[in-house]
Amino acid sequence: MEHTILYLGILAAPFLSPDYEGRTTPPEPRLCRDLTEASDRLSVHAYLFTAEDYDHAAGTLHGWRWQNGEWIRRPVPLPDIVYDRTFFQAKRDRLRCEAALSAIHARKAHRRMNGSLPSKPVVYDRLAEDTRLVRHTPPTVRYAPERLEPFLASHGGSAIIKPAAGMQGRGVILIRQALWDDMLTVKGRTRGNRPFERILPNLTELSARLSRFMGDSPFLIQPYLHLRDSEGRPYDIRALIQKDGDGKWRITGTAARIGRSGSLTSNLHGGGEVMDSFTQLSANFGKPMAERLLHEIHTISGHTANRLEHSFGRFGELAMDFGIEPDGSIWLLEVNSKPGREAFRQTGPNTVYAMSIERPIRYARYLKDRLSPTFTASESAYDLFQPQR
C-alpha cells in the first residue's frame, strides 16, 4: 500500500543545557531517540522540536534529529501530526508552547495525536459517572481544611492527600489518626520527592502545616487503600493502552511497579522496581486469580479509554495505574495521557517496549492517511532527513 508523506513532529520541552562535551540533550532522551529511529524504519519522517524552534516572523521551523550519536538541529518542514511530550511546571511556558502550535497550525494545518486530560478531580468525576467504572474509582473530594475531619471519621481515621496535578508520587501524604487521642501520624513525600514522617498533636496543627505545604496548588483527599503485597511493599499495575495502525485501542502491555518496604508509593522515581505483572500477582493471589485480575484490568482499561475519549476528545495512548487490595478489589488510581515507557523497557519482553514505541508512529500514519490522498513522490525531495555527509 502506498502512503502519503508524513512529517511527524515530536513536541518536547526545552532541551537541557549542553553537557561537558557540548552535546545538547532533550528531556526523555532514550524515548526520543527510540521514536526517531523507529520512525526511520517505518518510513515516517520524524523530528523533535520545541516552541523556541519556531520562527514566528518567517513561519519556519527547526527540528532535531538523532544522527551519528548526537542531536542535530536543522530546518524541517512543518508537521502533519504533532506528538506532544511536553511537561511544564510554569503556566507561561505552557502558554508559549500553545502559541507556537497555533501559529504553526495557521501556516499548515496539523493534527495532534494525543489530547490532554483535565485535572484529576474532573477525570474522577467523569469516570464515576460510568456504571462500569464507578466501583473502581476511589471516592475523591477536593481538599479543604473543613473537609478533612469528616473524611477521616467516615474512612476509619486515615486518608491520602495528593496533588490534583501531581506526578511521580511527589506531594503524596498519608494521614492516620490515633484511636486514643488527637495525635496524627503524617507520612509522605515532599513536592521535591523527599520522604518525611511527622507526629502532630491535632488537626489544627495539621491544617496549618498543610496550608504551607500546598500553597495555592489544589489537592485531593482519598481513602487510604491497602495496596501492598505479601511482603508489605506498596505496588501497582501499570497498563499501557494505545491505538494501533487501524485506529483501534489495544493493550500494549502491563507491568508491576513495586516500592520499597516502608515507602508510601510504588513510583520508580521513589526508588521502586519493576516486575512482570503476572509474576507479581501470582505470588500474591495464585495463578488463576492473577489471570482473572489481569483480564479485568484489560477490560477496565478499554472502558476507561473510551469514556475519556468520549468526554475529552481524541487520544492515541493512555497509561493507567491500578491498585489491588488483598481481597482482589481493583482500583483505578491514575490516568496519564503522556505515558513513559521505562517500566516496559525494564521488565521486558523487548517486543512490548518496541511495540510501545511503534504504535504511536503507526497511529500517526493512520491519522495522516485518513485525511490525505495517496501519492508517490521522489525520495530525493526529502534529503533533509538523510544523514549529513
Secondary structure, 3 states (H helix, E strand, C coil): CCCCCCEEEEECCCCECCCCCCCCECCCHHHHHHHHHHHHHCCCEEEEECHHHEECCCCEEEEEEEECCEEEEEEECCCCEEEECCCCCCHHHHHHHHHHHHHHHHHCCCEECCCCCCCHHHHHHHHHCCCCCHHHCCCCEECCHHHHHHHHHHCCCEEEEEECCCCCCCCCEEEEECCCCCCEEEEEECCCCCEEEEEECCHHHHHHHHHHHHCCCCEEEECCCCCECCCCCEEEEEEEEEECCCCCEEEEEEEEEECCCCCCCCCHHHCCEEEEHHHHHHHHHCHHHHHHHHHHHHHHHHHHHHHHHHHHCCCCEEEEEEEECCCCCEEEEEEECCCCCHHHHHHCCHHHHHHHHHHHHHHHHHHHHHHCCCCCCCHHHHHHHCCCC
